[in-house]
Amino acid sequence: MHIDFILDIGCLWSYITWCHLRTALKSFPPCFDITPFFYSPIPFFPGLSVNPADRARLIRDRAEPILRQSGIYVCFERLPDLPEDVSLPCRLILDAFKNQKGNDVLSDVFESYFTFGENICEKNVLTKIANNRGLSDAFLNTPLPENFPLLKTKELPRALPCLIFDRKTIIFGEQSVPCLKNMLSVAFCLQREKDFRRQ
């Protein structure tokens, strides 16, 4: 099954949804092909750009009950400001997915920022993640593909994060683990029905 995960690398909701998705996937056979698409959403407030660290703190009251329930720790007070250009961690993540290590590296990048309060746009932070996962530092000099983000050629999502199952079923926003399990079950049922009709 193919899953497109459209995210903002500095978005707390994207991090929560990624944690929930990985938990939900444990209940199914390992047959998922996940592709990340990085997208910087419109400013948090019209006409005002808010850094990801401040965005996370602004939604702290809403997010903390979900974080506690999910066992996710976020160091709200120590989150560093990120530059506008966050292409470097995206390069590492894309390189990791090409080398079949993307799921773990995406988790590492999220955790480095939200759990440990590290600046994920600093080369030393990213090379440490790459080395721990057996990847080279080639991503530092690898340009992003011309169609990055691929969404420039598609209809933009109405909200982030966004998950697209087999390019058919779309859900937006932070989703609970039970909800994601249900979505995966539905996608499997639809795939089985499609295979049955081909016979």
C-alpha positions as a LaTeX table, in Angstrom:
\begin{tabular}{lrrr}
\hline
Residue & $x$ (\AA) & $y$ (\AA) & $z$ (\AA) \\
\hline
Met1 & 0.00 & 0.00 & 0.00 \\
His2 & 1.27 & 3.44 & $-0.89$ \\
Ile3 & 0.92 & 6.29 & 1.62 \\
Asp4 & 1.78 & 9.89 & 0.76 \\
Phe5 & 2.57 & 11.88 & 3.90 \\
Ile6 & 2.41 & 15.62 & 3.29 \\
Leu7 & 3.99 & 17.48 & 6.16 \\
Asp8 & 5.74 & 20.55 & 7.47 \\
Ile9 & 8.97 & 19.40 & 9.15 \\
Gly10 & 8.56 & 21.96 & 11.95 \\
Cys11 & 4.84 & 21.31 & 12.54 \\
Leu12 & 3.91 & 19.75 & 15.89 \\
Trp13 & 0.75 & 18.21 & 14.41 \\
Ser14 & 2.87 & 16.58 & 11.68 \\
Tyr15 & 5.11 & 15.07 & 14.36 \\
Ile16 & 2.15 & 13.74 & 16.36 \\
Thr17 & 0.54 & 12.25 & 13.27 \\
Trp18 & 3.81 & 10.59 & 12.28 \\
Cys19 & 4.11 & 8.98 & 15.73 \\
His20 & 0.49 & 7.82 & 15.54 \\
Leu21 & 0.92 & 6.47 & 12.00 \\
Arg22 & 3.99 & 4.43 & 12.98 \\
Thr23 & 2.08 & 3.00 & 15.96 \\
Ala24 & $-0.92$ & 2.14 & 13.78 \\
Leu25 & 1.25 & 0.43 & 11.16 \\
Lys26 & 2.51 & $-2.06$ & 13.76 \\
Ser27 & $-0.91$ & $-3.75$ & 13.66 \\
Phe28 & $-0.56$ & $-4.59$ & 9.94 \\
Pro29 & 1.80 & $-6.59$ & 7.75 \\
Pro30 & 4.93 & $-4.67$ & 6.65 \\
Cys31 & 3.67 & $-3.81$ & 3.16 \\
Phe32 & 3.64 & $-0.02$ & 3.19 \\
Asp33 & 5.51 & 2.34 & 0.91 \\
Ile34 & 5.55 & 5.79 & 2.52 \\
Thr35 & 6.59 & 8.88 & 0.55 \\
Pro36 & 7.08 & 12.20 & 2.35 \\
Phe37 & 6.24 & 15.51 & 0.68 \\
Phe38 & 7.45 & 18.60 & 2.50 \\
Tyr39 & 5.28 & 21.66 & 2.33 \\
Ser40 & 5.47 & 25.02 & 4.08 \\
Pro41 & 1.89 & 26.07 & 4.78 \\
Ile42 & 0.52 & 29.58 & 4.54 \\
Pro43 & 1.54 & 31.81 & 7.47 \\
Phe44 & 0.04 & 30.81 & 10.83 \\
Phe45 & $-1.62$ & 34.22 & 10.95 \\
Pro46 & $-2.33$ & 36.09 & 7.67 \\
Gly47 & 0.48 & 38.53 & 7.02 \\
Leu48 & 2.53 & 37.29 & 9.97 \\
Ser49 & 5.17 & 34.58 & 9.80 \\
Val50 & 5.49 & 32.59 & 13.06 \\
Asn51 & 8.51 & 30.39 & 13.70 \\
Pro52 & 7.80 & 26.66 & 14.24 \\
Ala53 & 8.94 & 26.90 & 17.88 \\
Asp54 & 6.42 & 29.66 & 18.60 \\
Arg55 & 3.73 & 27.83 & 16.63 \\
Ala56 & 4.23 & 24.79 & 18.86 \\
Arg57 & 3.96 & 26.91 & 22.00 \\
Leu58 & 0.81 & 28.64 & 20.72 \\
Ile59 & $-1.00$ & 25.29 & 20.47 \\
Arg60 & 0.53 & 23.83 & 23.63 \\
Asp61 & $-2.73$ & 23.77 & 25.63 \\
Arg62 & $-4.53$ & 21.91 & 22.84 \\
Ala63 & $-1.66$ & 19.53 & 22.12 \\
Glu64 & $-0.57$ & 18.51 & 25.62 \\
Pro65 & $-3.54$ & 16.18 & 26.36 \\
Ile66 & $-2.85$ & 14.34 & 23.08 \\
Leu67 & 0.88 & 14.22 & 23.81 \\
Arg68 & 0.31 & 12.77 & 27.29 \\
Gln69 & $-2.11$ & 10.16 & 25.98 \\
Ser70 & 0.34 & 9.17 & 23.22 \\
Gly71 & 3.42 & 9.14 & 25.46 \\
Ile72 & 5.14 & 11.84 & 23.38 \\
Tyr73 & 7.38 & 14.36 & 25.13 \\
Val74 & 7.96 & 17.83 & 23.64 \\
Cys75 & 10.46 & 20.27 & 25.17 \\
Phe76 & 8.31 & 23.35 & 24.53 \\
Glu77 & 10.60 & 25.74 & 26.44 \\
Arg78 & 13.78 & 24.64 & 24.66 \\
Leu79 & 12.57 & 24.48 & 21.06 \\
Pro80 & 15.03 & 26.50 & 18.93 \\
Asp81 & 13.98 & 28.89 & 16.21 \\
Leu82 & 14.48 & 27.48 & 12.73 \\
Pro83 & 15.53 & 29.45 & 9.66 \\
Glu84 & 13.09 & 29.94 & 6.81 \\
Asp85 & 15.11 & 27.51 & 4.69 \\
Val86 & 14.56 & 24.04 & 6.13 \\
Ser87 & 15.71 & 22.21 & 3.01 \\
Leu88 & 18.72 & 20.56 & 4.69 \\
Pro89 & 16.75 & 18.17 & 6.95 \\
Cys90 & 14.42 & 17.50 & 4.02 \\
Arg91 & 17.43 & 16.48 & 1.90 \\
Leu92 & 18.56 & 14.04 & 4.57 \\
Ile93 & 15.08 & 12.54 & 4.89 \\
Leu94 & 14.67 & 12.13 & 1.13 \\
Asp95 & 18.12 & 10.51 & 0.90 \\
Ala96 & 17.16 & 8.16 & 3.74 \\
Phe97 & 13.96 & 7.11 & 1.99 \\
Lys98 & 15.97 & 6.31 & $-1.14$ \\
Asn99 & 18.12 & 4.04 & 1.02 \\
Gln100 & 15.18 & 2.29 & 2.76 \\
Lys101 & 15.88 & 4.04 & 6.07 \\
Gly102 & 13.39 & 6.87 & 5.72 \\
Asn103 & 10.92 & 5.95 & 8.44 \\
Asp104 & 13.60 & 5.85 & 11.13 \\
Val105 & 15.40 & 8.98 & 9.93 \\
Leu106 & 12.17 & 10.99 & 9.73 \\
Ser107 & 11.46 & 9.94 & 13.32 \\
Asp108 & 15.02 & 10.88 & 14.31 \\
Val109 & 14.71 & 14.36 & 12.79 \\
Phe110 & 11.34 & 14.98 & 14.45 \\
Glu111 & 12.63 & 13.76 & 17.82 \\
Ser112 & 15.84 & 15.78 & 17.56 \\
Tyr113 & 13.76 & 18.93 & 17.25 \\
Phe114 & 10.69 & 18.31 & 19.40 \\
Thr115 & 12.11 & 15.99 & 22.07 \\
Phe116 & 15.73 & 17.11 & 22.42 \\
Gly117 & 15.43 & 20.76 & 21.31 \\
Glu118 & 18.15 & 20.53 & 18.67 \\
Asn119 & 18.33 & 22.82 & 15.65 \\
Ile120 & 17.60 & 20.37 & 12.83 \\
Cys121 & 18.96 & 22.83 & 10.26 \\
Glu122 & 22.50 & 22.56 & 11.65 \\
Lys123 & 24.81 & 20.27 & 9.73 \\
Asn124 & 26.34 & 18.62 & 12.80 \\
Val125 & 22.90 & 17.58 & 14.10 \\
Leu126 & 21.95 & 16.04 & 10.76 \\
Thr127 & 25.28 & 14.33 & 10.11 \\
Lys128 & 25.01 & 12.71 & 13.55 \\
Ile129 & 21.59 & 11.32 & 12.59 \\
Ala130 & 22.94 & 10.15 & 9.22 \\
Asn131 & 25.95 & 8.44 & 10.80 \\
Asn132 & 23.80 & 6.71 & 13.44 \\
Arg133 & 21.68 & 5.23 & 10.62 \\
Gly134 & 24.62 & 4.22 & 8.45 \\
Leu135 & 24.13 & 6.98 & 5.89 \\
Ser136 & 26.81 & 9.21 & 4.38 \\
Asp137 & 26.82 & 12.99 & 4.50 \\
Ala138 & 26.27 & 13.18 & 0.71 \\
Phe139 & 22.87 & 14.80 & 1.37 \\
Leu140 & 24.71 & 18.02 & 2.34 \\
Asn141 & 25.69 & 18.63 & $-1.29$ \\
Thr142 & 22.77 & 16.98 & $-3.03$ \\
Pro143 & 20.32 & 19.49 & $-4.51$ \\
Leu144 & 16.65 & 18.91 & $-4.00$ \\
Pro145 & 14.88 & 17.55 & $-7.08$ \\
Glu146 & 13.40 & 20.18 & $-9.38$ \\
Asn147 & 9.87 & 19.01 & $-8.62$ \\
Phe148 & 10.40 & 19.52 & $-4.90$ \\
Pro149 & 7.96 & 19.80 & $-3.34$ \\
Leu150 & 5.97 & 17.70 & $-5.81$ \\
Leu151 & 2.84 & 19.47 & $-4.62$ \\
Lys152 & 3.68 & 22.48 & $-6.77$ \\
Thr153 & 2.25 & 20.56 & $-9.70$ \\
Lys154 & $-0.80$ & 19.31 & $-7.79$ \\
Glu155 & $-3.74$ & 20.81 & $-5.98$ \\
Leu156 & $-2.43$ & 22.12 & $-2.66$ \\
Pro157 & $-3.75$ & 20.47 & 0.52 \\
Arg158 & $-6.36$ & 22.29 & 2.55 \\
Ala159 & $-4.64$ & 21.47 & 5.83 \\
Leu160 & $-1.53$ & 19.85 & 7.24 \\
Pro161 & $-0.60$ & 17.18 & 7.92 \\
Cys162 & $-2.23$ & 15.24 & 5.10 \\
Leu163 & $-2.21$ & 11.48 & 4.51 \\
Ile164 & $-3.23$ & 9.99 & 1.16 \\
Phe165 & $-3.80$ & 6.23 & 1.07 \\
Asp166 & $-3.13$ & 4.64 & $-2.34$ \\
Arg167 & $-3.75$ & 8.06 & $-3.92$ \\
Lys168 & $-7.47$ & 7.65 & $-3.25$ \\
Thr169 & $-8.43$ & 8.16 & 0.39 \\
Ile170 & $-7.33$ & 11.45 & 1.95 \\
Ile171 & $-7.43$ & 12.59 & 5.57 \\
Phe172 & $-6.22$ & 15.91 & 6.94 \\
Gly173 & $-4.97$ & 17.04 & 10.32 \\
Glu174 & $-3.81$ & 15.17 & 13.41 \\
Gln175 & $-5.43$ & 11.74 & 13.62 \\
Ser176 & $-5.61$ & 9.29 & 16.51 \\
Val177 & $-4.13$ & 5.81 & 16.34 \\
Pro178 & $-7.61$ & 4.13 & 16.26 \\
Cys179 & $-8.65$ & 6.42 & 13.41 \\
Leu180 & $-5.53$ & 5.58 & 11.42 \\
Lys181 & $-6.02$ & 1.85 & 12.04 \\
Asn182 & $-9.55$ & 2.17 & 10.68 \\
Met183 & $-8.31$ & 4.03 & 7.62 \\
Leu184 & $-5.69$ & 1.36 & 6.95 \\
Ser185 & $-8.29$ & $-1.39$ & 7.34 \\
Val186 & $-10.62$ & 0.36 & 4.88 \\
Ala187 & $-7.78$ & 0.79 & 2.38 \\
Phe188 & $-6.95$ & $-2.92$ & 2.67 \\
Cys189 & $-10.59$ & $-3.88$ & 2.13 \\
Leu190 & $-10.81$ & $-1.68$ & $-0.95$ \\
Gln191 & $-7.63$ & $-3.22$ & $-2.32$ \\
Arg192 & $-8.93$ & $-6.76$ & $-1.75$ \\
Glu193 & $-12.21$ & $-5.87$ & $-3.47$ \\
Lys194 & $-10.27$ & $-4.49$ & $-6.44$ \\
Asp195 & $-8.16$ & $-7.66$ & $-6.65$ \\
Phe196 & $-11.29$ & $-9.86$ & $-6.38$ \\
Arg197 & $-12.96$ & $-8.08$ & $-9.31$ \\
Arg198 & $-9.90$ & $-8.60$ & $-11.48$ \\
Gln199 & $-10.16$ & $-12.40$ & $-11.06$ \\
\hline
\end{tabular}
